[in-house]
C-alpha cells in the first residue's frame, strides 16, 4: 500500500507538471494511464468511482 501510494503521488506530480507546462504528448498519455492504473489500486478507488457515478447520474437527469 505504501509503495502504491508513493507511486500515485509521484505520477500525479509528474502529470501535474506536464499539464502545467502543456507538454502532453505520448509520454503524457503514458503517465496519465499509469497514474490511473496505480490510483485504481489504492483505497481511494471506491470513493472516486462513487463520485463519478453520482456525477453521471446527475448529468443524465439534466439532459
Secondary structure by P-SEA (a helix, b strand, c coil): caaaaaaaaaaaaaaaaaaaaccccaaaaaaaaaaaaaaaaccaaaaaaaaaaaaaaaaaaac
